[in-house]
Amino acid sequence: MGEAHARGIAKYLNLPSNQVTFYTIQSGDTFYSTAKKYNITVQQLQDANPGVDPTKLQIGQQIVLPVTTYTVQAGDTFYSIAKKYSMTVQQLQDANPGVDPTNLQLGQQIIIPAV
């Protein structure tokens, strides 16, 4: 119950969340390429996925990404979010390839890469 309270307070204060973020393996993905894409180390990726053999990744397989997520608020832009987390807009875009930075939606979850 304490964790639920903490999540509620963090959401109210718009603090980043360390909830589990999944990534679906696509053709050609490796732990190295995925780690590089999200600005994390291969070791961090392996630690977050102890039961996954990185040499036997399957297309469609889901793995855990040890990254922070952010909930889009009114007035947010990629520029303002990048500035808040001391990163470049390009780093934020690279970590969120499916997100249209010109059409952010309230409540939308985006990934904040480690920098």
C-alpha positions as CSV (number, residue, x, y, z in Angstrom):
1,M,0.0,0.0,0.0
2,G,2.9,2.3,0.7
3,E,4.1,1.9,-2.9
4,A,0.7,2.9,-4.2
5,H,0.8,6.1,-2.1
6,A,4.3,6.9,-3.3
7,R,3.2,6.4,-6.9
8,G,0.1,8.7,-6.3
9,I,2.3,11.4,-4.8
10,A,4.9,11.1,-7.5
11,K,2.1,11.4,-10.2
12,Y,0.5,14.4,-8.4
13,L,3.9,16.1,-8.3
14,N,4.7,15.1,-11.9
15,L,7.9,13.3,-10.8
16,P,9.5,10.8,-13.1
17,S,8.4,7.2,-12.6
18,N,10.6,4.1,-12.5
19,Q,7.7,1.8,-13.4
20,V,8.5,-1.1,-15.7
21,T,8.9,-0.2,-19.3
22,F,8.8,-3.0,-21.9
23,Y,10.5,-3.1,-25.3
24,T,9.4,-5.5,-28.0
25,I,12.4,-7.0,-29.9
26,Q,12.4,-6.3,-33.6
27,S,14.4,-7.7,-36.5
28,G,18.1,-7.1,-36.0
29,D,17.9,-6.0,-32.4
30,T,20.6,-7.0,-30.0
31,F,21.2,-6.1,-26.3
32,Y,24.0,-3.8,-27.5
33,S,21.9,-2.0,-30.1
34,T,18.9,-1.7,-27.7
35,A,21.2,-0.4,-24.9
36,K,22.7,2.2,-27.2
37,K,19.3,3.3,-28.4
38,Y,18.1,4.0,-24.9
39,N,21.4,5.4,-23.6
40,I,21.9,2.6,-21.0
41,T,24.6,0.0,-20.6
42,V,24.4,-3.6,-21.8
43,Q,25.0,-4.6,-18.1
44,Q,21.9,-2.5,-17.0
45,L,19.8,-4.3,-19.7
46,Q,21.1,-7.7,-18.6
47,D,20.5,-7.0,-15.0
48,A,16.9,-5.9,-15.8
49,N,16.3,-9.2,-17.7
50,P,18.0,-12.0,-15.7
51,G,16.1,-14.8,-17.5
52,V,16.8,-13.6,-21.0
53,D,19.6,-15.1,-23.1
54,P,20.9,-12.1,-25.2
55,T,22.1,-14.5,-27.8
56,K,18.6,-16.0,-28.4
57,L,16.4,-12.9,-28.8
58,Q,13.2,-13.6,-30.7
59,I,11.3,-11.0,-32.8
60,G,8.2,-10.0,-30.7
61,Q,9.8,-11.0,-27.4
62,Q,9.4,-8.4,-24.7
63,I,12.2,-7.3,-22.5
64,V,12.4,-4.8,-19.6
65,L,14.0,-1.4,-20.1
66,P,15.6,0.1,-17.0
67,V,14.5,3.6,-17.9
68,T,12.5,6.4,-16.4
69,T,9.1,7.4,-17.8
70,Y,7.5,10.8,-17.8
71,T,3.8,11.8,-18.0
72,V,3.2,14.6,-20.4
73,Q,1.5,17.7,-18.8
74,A,-0.2,20.7,-20.2
75,G,2.3,23.0,-22.0
76,D,5.0,20.4,-22.3
77,T,7.2,20.3,-25.4
78,F,10.1,18.0,-26.2
79,Y,12.3,21.1,-25.7
80,S,10.9,21.8,-22.2
81,I,11.2,18.2,-21.1
82,A,14.7,17.8,-22.5
83,K,15.7,21.0,-20.7
84,K,14.1,19.7,-17.4
85,Y,16.2,16.5,-17.6
86,S,19.4,18.2,-18.9
87,M,19.5,16.4,-22.3
88,T,19.2,17.3,-25.9
89,V,15.9,17.2,-27.8
90,Q,17.6,14.7,-30.2
91,Q,18.3,12.3,-27.2
92,L,14.7,12.5,-26.2
93,Q,13.5,11.9,-29.8
94,D,15.9,9.0,-30.2
95,A,14.4,7.4,-27.0
96,N,10.9,7.9,-28.3
97,P,10.9,6.9,-31.9
98,G,7.1,6.4,-32.1
99,V,6.2,9.7,-30.6
100,D,5.3,12.8,-32.7
101,P,7.0,15.7,-30.8
102,T,4.5,18.1,-32.5
103,N,1.5,16.2,-31.2
104,L,2.1,15.4,-27.5
105,Q,-1.0,14.3,-25.6
106,L,-1.8,15.0,-21.9
107,G,-1.1,11.9,-19.9
108,Q,1.1,10.4,-22.6
109,Q,4.0,8.4,-21.3
110,I,7.4,9.1,-22.8
111,I,10.8,7.6,-22.0
112,I,13.5,9.7,-20.4
113,P,16.8,8.1,-21.3
114,A,19.7,8.0,-18.9
115,V,22.2,10.8,-19.8
